[in-house]
C-alpha cells in the first residue's frame, strides 16, 4: 500500500469516527430533549388536575340548615348558629380551580333523608358508591343515560354548565369535570332541603375558575 493510500484510508477512518460522534451526540440530544419535554408534559398534566372533597352535613348550624362543607372546613368544631341571611359560622365552601383543569369532585353525604325522586338524562358522568350489607357497591351512570325515580336527598347543580348530579342519602358520589372557561359558577342543591337553600355557606357556593 502506498503512502498516499495509507493517508486516504486514515482520513476516511477519522471522518467516520467524527461523523459517528456527531450522530451520537445528535441522537442523544434529541433523546434528552424528548425525555425532558415528556417530563414537563406529565408535570403540566398533573398540575392541571385536582380533587375537591365536599361533604353534605345535615343541620349544620341549626335544625334544617343542611350545608355543603369543604372537608378541610369541618375542623371538629361546631358552627355558629344558623340565621336566615348568613352562612353557618365561617363556612367558606367556595372552590378555586384553574382554567382547563380536570377536577374530580368527591361528594360525601351523611344525610339520610329521602326528599324526592330524581329523573333526568345524565350530562356529566358520575358514580354513586353505596354501603350495603355485602359491602360497598359502585354504580356508574354514563353520559346520555336516562335516570328514573332515583331516591335522593340533594343535588349538585350548576345550571350554567348543564350539570345536575343527583345525590342519594348516605352515599359518596364522584365525577370529573374540566372547566374550559374562566368565570364564577354558582353550584347549589335544587332539591327542597330546608331553609338553607339559596343561602351562601349552606346549600350553595361558587366555583371560581381562573
N, C-alpha and C positions, 0 to 999 in steps of 0.2 A: 504494500500500500504506500503510495507516495505521500509526501508531507502535505501536499495540497488536499488529498482525500482525507487524511487524518484531521486536518484543520476543519474541513467541511463537516465531517462526522461529529466532531466535538461541538461545532456551532449548532448543529441540529439537536444534539443531546441537551445542550444548555438552553436552547429555545424551548424544547419540550418541557424541561424542568420548570422554567419560568412560567410557561403557559399553564402547566398543571397547578402551580402555586397560585396563580391569579384566579383560575377557575375555582380552586378550592376555597379561596378567600371570598369569591363572589357568592358561591352557594352557601357558605357558612353565614355570610352577611344576610342573605335572603332568608335563611332558616331562622336566624336570631330575630330578624325584623318581623317575620311571620309569627313566631312564638310570642314576641313582645306585643304585637297587635292583638293576638288571640287572648293573651292575658288581660290586656286592657279592656277588650270587649267583654270578657267574662266579668271583670270587676265592675264595668259600667252596667252590665245586666243585673248583677247582684245589687248595685246601688239603686237601681230602678224598681226594685221590688221591696215590699214591706208587708207587715202583718198588723192588723188592728184588732185588739181584743176588746170587745164591747159586751157588757153584761146588762141584762134587764132585771131590775130588782123591784119587787112589789113593795108598796107602802114605803118608798124611800123618802123619808122626811115627814110622813103623816099618812093616815089611813086613806087609801085610794090613790095616792100620788105615786104611781109607778114611774120608773125613770130608766133611761139609758145611762149607764155609768161606765166610763173607761176603767179597765181592770186596775190600772195604777192609781185610780182616784178613790178607791174604797178605803184603803189605809186602816182598816179595822176600827174606824171611828163612826159614831152616829152622826148623821147630817143634822143641820139646823131644822127646826120645824118648818113644814111647807106653808106657803102662802099662795094666794091666787095670782100673784104678779111676779114672784121671784122663784128662782130655782132652789132646790133643797140644799142650803148651805153653799159653799163654794164649789158646786158641781159643774166643772167645765167639761162638757162632753163633745167639744169641737175637735175635729181631726184635721191636721195639715199634711198634705201629700204633694209630691212633685208631679208636674205635667208629664204624661206618657209613662207614669209609674204604674206597675202592676200591684194592686193592693188586695191582699187576702183578708177578708173580714171573718172573724170568728165570734159569733154572737151566742152567748150563753144565757138562757133564761131559767130562773128558778121559780118563776110564776107558774102556778099550777092551774090557774083559772082558764076555762074554755069560754071565750067571749063571742065567737061566731064561727061560721064555716066559710072557708076561703075557696073561691072558684076563679079560674083565670088561665091565661096562657103564659108560660114561662118565657120571659125575655132575657133574663140573666140566669145561667145555670147555677144550681145550688145543691147542697147535700144537707139532709137532716139526719142527725145522729140521735137515736132513741135508746134509752136504757130499758132493757126488758129483763124478764126473769131468766132468760137464756143468754144474756149478755148484751153488748151494745150492737145495735143494728143501724147500718147506714143506708139511706135511701137517696138515690141520685135522681134529680129532676133536670132534664135537658131542655135546651132552647127550643121553643115551639111546642113543647109538650103541654097538653091540657091537664089542669088540676081541677078536681071537682069535689066540693064539700069536704075539704080538709079542715079538721077542727084546729083552730088557732087561738092564741091569746093576744098576739101582736103582729105587726108587720114592720119591715124596714123598707121605707118607701122614699124614693127620690123621683118626684113627678117629672122633673125636667129631663131626666135620663131614661124615662120609661121603665124605671126599676121598681118592682114591688115584690119583696121577698116575704113569704109567709113564715111565721114563727110559731110552731105548736108549743103547748105548755111543756115545761120541764125538758127542754131539748138543747142541743147545740146545733146551730146552723152555720154553714160555711159557704162562701162564694168568693170569686175573684173577679175584679173589675179593673180595667185600665182607663184612667182618666186622661183623655186626649186634649182637653181644652182647659186653660186656666179659668178660674172663676170661683164663686162661692155657691155651693149647692146645699139646699136645706134637706135634711133627712128627718123623717118623722114616722110615727105609728098612725095608720089610718083606721085601726080597729078601735071602736069605742072602749076605752080602758080607764076612764076616770077623769078627775079634774085636772090632772097633769097634762092632758093632751093640748098641744099647741103652745105650751109654755117652754121657753128655752131653759135647759137644765133638767127637764123632765123627759117627756117622750118626744123631744125633737132637739136637733143640734145642727151643726153645719160641717160640711166637708170643704176645706179651703185648699184649692188646687193652685199651686204657684209654678 
